[in-house]
Amino acid sequence: MATDLKITLDNLPGELARLGETLGNAGVNIEGIVGVTAGDKGEIHVVVEDADAATAALSAAGITVDAAREVAVTSCNDAPGELGRVARRLADAGININLAYLATGTRVVVGADDIEKLKSAL
């Protein structure tokens, strides 16, 4: 199961490196990531398959996981209009997307309030 972990880090040099090293040392693969800073904090979302191992490793390193939720990860083409095609399919199914970012291997991570409906539409 793909899980999106929301993590708040201090907006300081080395914090993202610490996150990546912690997960890497625990054998957890980051399949997708997005991050935005605002002031002295940064909000990072990572998608992982083994949320328990990721959360345990991060906790041991003093990094708090603020939230975890199941997300859908779908393949797409690397071509103009591809995001629109995926989003249109979900919109036509009545799904409101509340999280989206790119993942490795030309995939899109998508979150919605109704994860089962989301997975069915993809």
Backbone as CSV, one residue per row, in Angstrom:
resi,resn,N_x,N_y,N_z,CA_x,CA_y,CA_z,C_x,C_y,C_z
1,MET,0.841,-1.174,0.000,0.000,0.000,0.000,0.886,1.237,0.000
2,ALA,0.605,2.164,-0.875,1.345,3.421,-0.926,0.808,4.348,0.152
3,THR,1.721,4.917,0.930,1.350,5.814,2.012,2.082,7.127,1.863
4,ASP,1.332,8.218,1.966,1.907,9.557,1.977,2.173,9.935,3.423
5,LEU,3.415,10.286,3.713,3.794,10.762,5.038,4.022,12.262,4.956
6,LYS,3.333,13.007,5.814,3.516,14.460,5.891,4.450,14.739,7.063
7,ILE,5.520,15.464,6.775,6.575,15.709,7.755,6.912,17.197,7.738
8,THR,7.061,17.782,8.907,7.506,19.167,9.009,8.958,19.170,9.471
9,LEU,9.796,19.852,8.714,11.212,19.983,9.056,11.548,21.453,9.258
10,ASP,12.594,21.697,10.017,13.115,23.056,10.104,13.691,23.430,8.748
11,ASN,13.542,24.669,8.362,14.060,25.158,7.088,15.535,25.535,7.278
12,LEU,16.373,24.494,7.367,17.805,24.649,7.608,18.597,23.739,6.675
13,PRO,19.819,24.119,6.330,20.654,23.233,5.518,20.835,21.875,6.199
14,GLY,20.681,20.821,5.438,20.926,19.476,5.938,19.694,18.720,6.410
15,GLU,18.567,19.405,6.591,17.383,18.716,7.101,16.826,17.704,6.091
16,LEU,16.766,18.083,4.831,16.284,17.138,3.819,17.268,15.979,3.670
17,ALA,18.558,16.277,3.782,19.567,15.218,3.733,19.367,14.243,4.887
18,ARG,19.087,14.772,6.077,18.855,13.919,7.248,17.640,13.018,7.031
19,LEU,16.588,13.556,6.448,15.393,12.764,6.144,15.740,11.643,5.165
20,GLY,16.402,11.999,4.073,16.762,11.003,3.058,17.712,9.944,3.580
21,GLU,18.694,10.367,4.356,19.651,9.412,4.926,18.969,8.471,5.920
22,THR,18.081,9.019,6.729,17.375,8.202,7.717,16.560,7.110,7.035
23,LEU,15.796,7.485,6.027,14.994,6.483,5.330,15.873,5.506,4.562
24,GLY,16.907,6.016,3.919,17.816,5.140,3.178,18.516,4.139,4.073
25,ASN,18.982,4.588,5.231,19.651,3.679,6.167,18.706,2.622,6.714
26,ALA,17.407,2.930,6.722,16.409,1.962,7.190,15.931,1.059,6.053
27,GLY,16.457,1.266,4.844,16.055,0.445,3.702,14.696,0.824,3.135
28,VAL,14.226,2.037,3.448,12.930,2.507,2.951,13.158,3.347,1.704
29,ASN,12.507,2.978,0.616,12.631,3.700,-0.640,11.619,4.837,-0.697
30,ILE,12.092,6.022,-1.022,11.199,7.156,-1.261,10.758,7.059,-2.713
31,GLU,9.468,6.827,-2.926,8.959,6.653,-4.278,8.486,7.946,-4.909
32,GLY,8.248,8.954,-4.082,7.845,10.268,-4.562,8.045,11.260,-3.441
33,ILE,8.277,12.516,-3.804,8.507,13.536,-2.776,8.121,14.904,-3.317
34,VAL,7.587,15.719,-2.426,7.325,17.121,-2.719,7.551,17.884,-1.420
35,GLY,8.079,19.077,-1.536,8.318,19.880,-0.344,8.193,21.356,-0.644
36,VAL,7.710,22.083,0.352,7.553,23.525,0.231,7.968,24.144,1.555
37,THR,8.710,25.231,1.488,9.088,25.927,2.713,8.265,27.200,2.852
38,ALA,8.029,27.559,4.112,7.364,28.822,4.446,7.980,29.301,5.745
39,GLY,8.742,30.362,5.671,9.395,30.868,6.869,10.455,29.918,7.371
40,ASP,10.362,29.562,8.639,11.397,28.718,9.244,11.065,27.229,9.219
41,LYS,9.990,26.838,8.533,9.583,25.426,8.455,9.413,24.990,7.008
42,GLY,9.526,23.696,6.786,9.270,23.112,5.486,8.305,21.954,5.643
43,GLU,7.318,21.876,4.762,6.382,20.749,4.758,6.786,19.806,3.633
44,ILE,7.078,18.574,4.005,7.536,17.555,3.063,6.498,16.444,3.020
45,HIS,6.199,15.963,1.820,5.382,14.768,1.653,6.253,13.743,0.935
46,VAL,6.326,12.537,1.486,7.007,11.437,0.819,6.031,10.281,0.700
47,VAL,6.118,9.571,-0.389,5.306,8.363,-0.534,6.238,7.167,-0.410
48,VAL,5.817,6.221,0.442,6.597,5.011,0.718,5.655,3.816,0.713
49,GLU,6.214,2.640,0.529,5.419,1.407,0.616,5.367,0.876,2.036
50,ASP,6.438,1.040,2.790,6.500,0.507,4.155,6.427,1.656,5.154
51,ALA,5.210,2.097,5.431,5.005,3.248,6.311,5.454,2.960,7.740
52,ASP,5.271,1.736,8.208,5.670,1.404,9.579,7.176,1.535,9.757
53,ALA,7.940,0.983,8.824,9.400,1.071,8.902,9.859,2.519,8.767
54,ALA,9.224,3.272,7.863,9.590,4.665,7.666,9.315,5.483,8.920
55,THR,8.139,5.305,9.492,7.758,6.059,10.683,8.667,5.721,11.862
56,ALA,8.986,4.455,12.029,9.866,4.038,13.127,11.264,4.638,12.955
57,ALA,11.796,4.597,11.744,13.134,5.143,11.501,13.160,6.656,11.719
58,LEU,12.136,7.324,11.210,12.086,8.775,11.369,11.953,9.157,12.840
59,SER,11.105,8.443,13.550,10.914,8.712,14.980,12.222,8.539,15.744
60,ALA,12.955,7.475,15.431,14.232,7.224,16.100,15.245,8.335,15.819
61,ALA,15.086,9.010,14.687,15.985,10.110,14.321,15.467,11.459,14.814
62,GLY,14.361,11.430,15.547,13.805,12.681,16.063,12.987,13.461,15.052
63,ILE,12.552,12.789,13.988,11.728,13.423,12.955,10.298,12.922,13.136
64,THR,9.378,13.841,13.350,7.985,13.483,13.600,7.198,13.413,12.303
65,VAL,6.427,12.342,12.143,5.485,12.225,11.035,4.184,12.863,11.517
66,ASP,3.796,13.955,10.877,2.595,14.689,11.281,1.312,13.964,10.894
67,ALA,1.335,13.279,9.767,0.148,12.581,9.282,0.587,11.519,8.289
68,ALA,-0.212,10.463,8.214,0.014,9.395,7.232,-1.332,9.026,6.647
69,ARG,-1.350,8.829,5.335,-2.601,8.409,4.703,-2.326,7.620,3.437
70,GLU,-3.241,6.734,3.153,-3.139,5.944,1.936,-3.395,6.843,0.736
71,VAL,-2.612,6.635,-0.299,-2.769,7.375,-1.550,-2.739,6.389,-2.708
72,ALA,-3.168,6.850,-3.855,-3.084,6.051,-5.075,-1.888,6.536,-5.879
73,VAL,-1.210,5.615,-6.514,-0.089,5.942,-7.384,-0.394,5.318,-8.739
74,THR,-0.414,6.147,-9.763,-0.769,5.653,-11.081,0.288,6.037,-12.109
75,SER,0.511,5.164,-13.049,1.453,5.439,-14.132,0.840,6.437,-15.103
76,CYS,1.700,7.213,-15.725,1.245,8.146,-16.747,2.370,8.328,-17.758
77,ASN,2.028,8.908,-18.875,3.025,9.197,-19.893,3.713,10.504,-19.566
78,ASP,4.953,10.636,-19.985,5.684,11.892,-19.850,5.428,12.686,-21.118
79,ALA,4.261,13.348,-21.161,3.846,14.051,-22.365,2.935,15.219,-21.990
80,PRO,2.889,16.231,-22.826,1.999,17.356,-22.561,0.545,16.887,-22.410
81,GLY,-0.141,17.424,-21.408,-1.553,17.117,-21.210,-1.844,15.904,-20.362
82,GLU,-0.802,15.175,-19.960,-1.031,13.921,-19.226,-1.676,14.164,-17.861
83,LEU,-1.225,15.163,-17.133,-1.858,15.472,-15.851,-3.326,15.824,-16.056
84,GLY,-3.622,16.591,-17.073,-5.012,16.937,-17.380,-5.852,15.709,-17.663
85,ARG,-5.289,14.723,-18.368,-6.022,13.499,-18.681,-6.359,12.737,-17.412
86,VAL,-5.374,12.577,-16.525,-5.595,11.849,-15.274,-6.593,12.597,-14.400
87,ALA,-6.393,13.903,-14.250,-7.282,14.704,-13.402,-8.699,14.748,-13.961
88,ARG,-8.841,14.796,-15.275,-10.173,14.807,-15.889,-10.911,13.507,-15.605
89,ARG,-10.211,12.377,-15.710,-10.839,11.086,-15.423,-11.379,11.071,-13.989
90,LEU,-10.606,11.598,-13.061,-11.046,11.630,-11.671,-12.183,12.625,-11.475
91,ALA,-12.087,13.782,-12.098,-13.168,14.779,-11.995,-14.475,14.219,-12.540
92,ASP,-14.390,13.523,-13.674,-15.603,12.945,-14.264,-16.215,11.868,-13.381
93,ALA,-15.405,11.283,-12.505,-15.905,10.278,-11.555,-16.367,10.937,-10.251
94,GLY,-16.337,12.271,-10.200,-16.801,12.994,-9.021,-15.812,13.012,-7.870
95,ILE,-14.537,12.825,-8.172,-13.509,12.764,-7.128,-12.800,14.109,-7.022
96,ASN,-12.747,14.637,-5.808,-12.018,15.864,-5.546,-10.603,15.509,-5.100
97,ILE,-9.632,15.886,-5.879,-8.221,15.626,-5.564,-7.784,16.625,-4.500
98,ASN,-7.198,16.132,-3.405,-6.695,17.053,-2.391,-5.191,16.924,-2.167
99,LEU,-4.531,16.128,-2.996,-3.081,15.984,-2.954,-2.630,15.404,-4.281
100,ALA,-1.587,15.975,-4.865,-1.036,15.412,-6.104,0.419,15.830,-6.230
101,TYR,1.264,14.871,-6.585,2.662,15.172,-6.878,3.254,14.030,-7.677
102,LEU,4.412,14.274,-8.270,5.052,13.269,-9.113,5.850,12.277,-8.284
103,ALA,5.910,11.080,-8.796,6.695,10.012,-8.182,7.694,9.496,-9.206
104,THR,8.572,8.626,-8.746,9.558,8.030,-9.643,8.862,7.201,-10.714
105,GLY,9.552,6.959,-11.796,9.035,6.068,-12.838,7.836,6.623,-13.572
106,THR,7.765,7.926,-13.760,6.668,8.573,-14.477,5.321,8.146,-13.901
107,ARG,5.156,8.434,-12.628,3.904,8.134,-11.942,3.420,9.382,-11.215
108,VAL,2.135,9.390,-10.898,1.524,10.488,-10.165,0.943,9.938,-8.874
109,VAL,1.221,10.619,-7.763,0.638,10.302,-6.470,-0.612,11.160,-6.333
110,VAL,-1.729,10.536,-5.977,-2.987,11.263,-5.859,-3.661,10.889,-4.552
111,GLY,-4.145,11.906,-3.841,-4.895,11.693,-2.624,-6.288,12.277,-2.768
112,ALA,-7.246,11.662,-2.088,-8.630,12.133,-2.085,-9.296,11.644,-0.807
113,ASP,-10.398,12.280,-0.447,-11.110,11.877,0.764,-11.624,10.446,0.677
114,ASP,-12.070,10.035,-0.509,-12.598,8.677,-0.700,-11.575,7.856,-1.486
115,ILE,-10.656,7.202,-0.760,-9.548,6.495,-1.405,-10.036,5.311,-2.242
116,GLU,-11.074,4.634,-1.813,-11.577,3.481,-2.580,-12.176,3.946,-3.912
117,LYS,-12.938,5.026,-3.880,-13.495,5.571,-5.111,-12.372,6.041,-6.033
118,LEU,-11.357,6.645,-5.449,-10.197,7.104,-6.212,-9.517,5.936,-6.911
119,LYS,-9.240,4.874,-6.155,-8.564,3.714,-6.754,-9.422,3.092,-7.861
120,SER,-10.708,3.038,-7.667,-11.590,2.464,-8.688,-11.580,3.304,-9.980
121,ALA,-11.491,4.609,-9.820,-11.524,5.485,-10.996,-10.219,5.436,-11.786
122,LEU,-9.143,5.101,-11.121,-7.861,5.024,-11.822,-7.734,3.703,-12.544
